[in-house]
Every structure is written in C-alpha cells, then in structure tokens.
Amino acid sequence: MSASLKSLRIEAGNLLQAGKAAEAAPVSDMELVEKVKRGDRQAFSELVRRHQRGLLRLVLRMTRELPLAEDIVQETFIKAYEKMDLFEGRSSFKSWLYQVGLNTAKNRFRSRSHEEFTTDLPQGGVESGIERSMQKGDVAKRLRTEIDQLPERQRVAITLRVFEDLSFKEIAQIMNCPYDTAKANYRHALLKLRETFEAELNMGGELENWNSLFSTDADAGWDSNQSAAQDHQEVEL
C-alpha cells in the first residue's frame, strides 16, 4: 500500500470518527444561546425548532384558540430574541422561554374571564406523547376536562410536570415562585384529580392508565403529614 493511500485512509477514518462524535454530542441549548448573542440567526432558528411545539402546547392549554396561541408563541420568540442578552443561564433556556410565553399569554388575556382558559386542545392540536398514549377510551379527554377546572397555578404546575416533563426547579422558574410552592401546587392538583378519577368506579380498566400516568407522584417529595396551614400558604385553592 502506498504511503499516500494509507494517509488518505487514515484521514477518512478520522473524519468518520469526528462525524460520529458530533452525532453523539449535539449542540446544547446554552451553546446555541451563546451563538445567538454573537449574532448567529441560524442558531436561533434551531432553538425555535426545538421548542416551538412544546411552547405551543402550553399556550394552547391556556387559550384554547389555535390562531391566538400561534400569535402568542410568535410574540414570545420575538421577545426571547430581543432579550437574549438578558438571559444569564441561571436556568435552562426552555424554562426561561416558557416563563416568557406564560407571561405573554397572561398579559394578552388579562381582561378575559377564567372560563376562556382551558387545558383542552383543539382538534388536530399539538399533542404530547403522553396524551397520544392515552387515546384509547376517553381518559385523555376527561383528564384535560378535569385539569381545566383547577385553579390556574395548580393547572399550570401539573401541565408542565406531566405533559412537558419538567422538573420542579424548572416549574418554579416558569411560574416565578419558590421551589416548594411549585411542588405544593402540583401536589394539590394531583390529589384533586385522583379523588375525582378514583371515585368513578365505572371507568374500569382505564383507571390503570390514569394511575400509571401519575407514577411520578412520589417524586414530589412531600410528607403526607405536612400541615394544612402550610399548604394553604403555598397553594392557590
């Protein structure tokens, strides 16, 4: 084998390994944020691609109206781009973005009544994976209906925890509240929903799907003997 051919094969092998390493280590949100701050618009387009569906799901559950939700999502990304220099990385970009989106939705609909906010998704909406896994029967529809009856902070907490799979630290950041308050709102929302579903014995086997959905209840880290007085201070009832 000639020296030049051997060298070429070694170079090709190195390029292949470099390509595999790049696939194994995708660019993080934080790296993209730094690129955006340096004027890289393509990096911002990637952030939009990564997070627009989840953000749209959250806003849809607050507004129920797809055109309005899409408008709010667009406004949220514009605000995020304009304020990117203010993002210091103390939280994940996703939680910071969702906080901007939630505040934008609240400001847009501040004059509207509570009844115009819902966790329901319009037909053909952007469902999460966990919702698609519950399509058998009416469990998913009933769940969204019952979540709609919860106080706003409980509704937001359980939506972010269950459907967006966010940590309590991230939820606290998005809701702009203490960590324990985020857990408290999730916990009380969960208890209310569980009481409703477990009372409906005619659901039969579908109740198993309900229980497995909230298997992360133990992650809330709550002492069941915690005082009601403290609950009242932390939770929107």
N, C-alpha and C positions, 0 to 999 in steps of 0.2 A: 504493500500500500504506500503510495507516495505521501511525502510529508504534507503537501498541500491538501490532499484529500482527507488525510487524518485530521488536519487542523480544521477543515470545513465541518467534519462530522462532530468534532468537539464543540465547535461554535453552535451548531444546530442543536446539540444536546443541551447546551447551556441556555439557549433561547427557550427550549421546551420546558426546562425546569423553572425558568423565570416566569413563563406563562402559567404553569401550574401554581406557583407561589402566589401570583396575582389573583388567580381564581379563588384560592383558599383564604386570601386576606382582602376582601373587598374594602373599598374606601369607606370609612366611618362617617357618620353624620357630622361629627366635630371637624373632621378633615375637610369635608365639603363646606362647612361654615367658614372655615379659615380661607378657603379659596374664594368664596363669595365676597368676603371682606376685602380681598385683593382685587375684586372686580371681575371674577370669573362667573359669567352668567350661566354657562353650561352647568356649573356645579349647583347653582340654584335650581335649574330645571330638573336636576336629578333629585334634589330634596323634595320638590313638588311631586315628582313621580312616585317617590317612596311614601309620601304621607297624605296625598290628596284624598284617597279612598277612605282611610280611617277618619280623617277630619270631616269628610262629607257625611259619614255615618253618624258622627257625634252631633253635627249641626242638624241633620235631618231629624234626629230624635228630639231636638229642641224646637224645631219649626214646623215640621210635617209637610212643608211645601218645598218641593224639589227646586223650582226656579229660584226661590228666595235663598234656599240653602246653598245653591251653587254660587249665587251672588255674594253671600257672606263668606264662603270659602275663598273666592277670588279676592275679596277685600282683605281677608286675613293674610293671604300670601303677599299681597302688596304691602301691608303693614309690616309683615315679617321681613321683607326685603329692605324696606326703608329703615327699619330699626335693628338690622342685623349687627351693627356696631355696638349696640347696647347689650347684646347677648354675650354674657361673660363665661358661659359654660358651667355655671354652678348647678344646673340641672341638665337633663337630656334635652336635645333640641326638640324632640317630639313633645315632651311635656310643656316646654315653653311655647311651642306653636299651638298646642291645644288650649293653653291658657289664653293666648291672644284670640283664638277662634271663639272660645266660650264667652269672653268679654265682649267681642264684637257682636255676637248673637244677642246677648243680653241688652246691649246698648241699642241695637236695631229694633228690638221688640219690647223695649221698656214700657211703652204705652199700651201694649196689648195685654189682654187678660190671661190668667194662668191656663184657661181652658184651651188656648190656642197653641200651647206647647204640648208635645207628646213624644213618647218613645217609639211610636209606630212608624213604620217605613212605608212609603207609597209603593204601589205595585211596580215591580221592576227595579226597586231601590237597591242600594249597595249594601247587601247583607254581609255580615261577618261569617267566618267559617263556623262558629258555634251555632249561629242561627240556622244555617243550612243543615247542620247535623240534627236539628230538632224539627225538621219539616214534617216528619211523619205525625199525623194527627194534628191537633190544634194547640199543642203545648207552646210552640213559639209565639203564636198569635195571642194566646192567653197571657203568656209571660209579659209581652210588650204592653198589653192592656192593663195588667196589674201594676207594672212599673210606672205607667202613666198616672196612676192615682197617688203615687208617693210625693212627699214634699220635694221641692226642687233639689236641695242639696243631697238628699238621700238618692234621688233619681240619677243625678249626675255621678255620684260616687259608685253606685252599683253598675251603671252603664260603662264607666271607664274600667272598673275592676273586671267585670265579667266579659263584656263584648270587645273591649280593646286590650284586655290582658295587661293592664298597667299595675305597677307596684303602688303601695300606699304612699310611698315617698313621692312618686310622680303625681298621684291623685291630689295629694296635699298641695303640691306646687301648682297644679292646674286650677284647683279650687281656691287657691290663695288662703289656706287655712293651716293650722297646726297638724302635724302627723296624726296625733291621737284623734283629732276631730274627723279627719278623713276616714279612719278606721271606725269611729263611732257611727258616722252616717251610713257607711256600708253595712255595719253590723245590724243596725236597726232596720234598714231596708230589707235585709236578708230575713230577719225574723218575721217581719210583716208578711213578706211574700210566702215564707214557709208556712205560716199559720193559715194563710188562705188556701194554698195548694193541698196541704195535708188534711184540711177539713173536707175536701172534695173527694170522698172515697170512690165516687163513680168514675174517676179517671183511670182506675185500674192500673195496667202495666205502664201507662205513660208517666205515672208518678216516679218510676225508677229513673226515667230520663231527667226529670226535674232534680232529683237528689244528686245524680252524678254531675249535673251541670254546676252545682254549688259545692263540689267536693273541696274547694279551696277555702271553705268557711273556717277551717282550723287555722289557716294562715293569718286570720285576723288578729290572732294573739290576744284574745280577750279573756279575762277572768269572768266566768258566768256569774260570780258573786259581786261583781262591781256594782257600786251603789247607784240607785236610780237618780239620786241628786246629781251625781257627776254626769250621767247620761244626759240629763236634761240640759246641763250647761253646754254640752258639746254637740248636741244633735238638734236639727230642725225637725220638730214634731208636727 
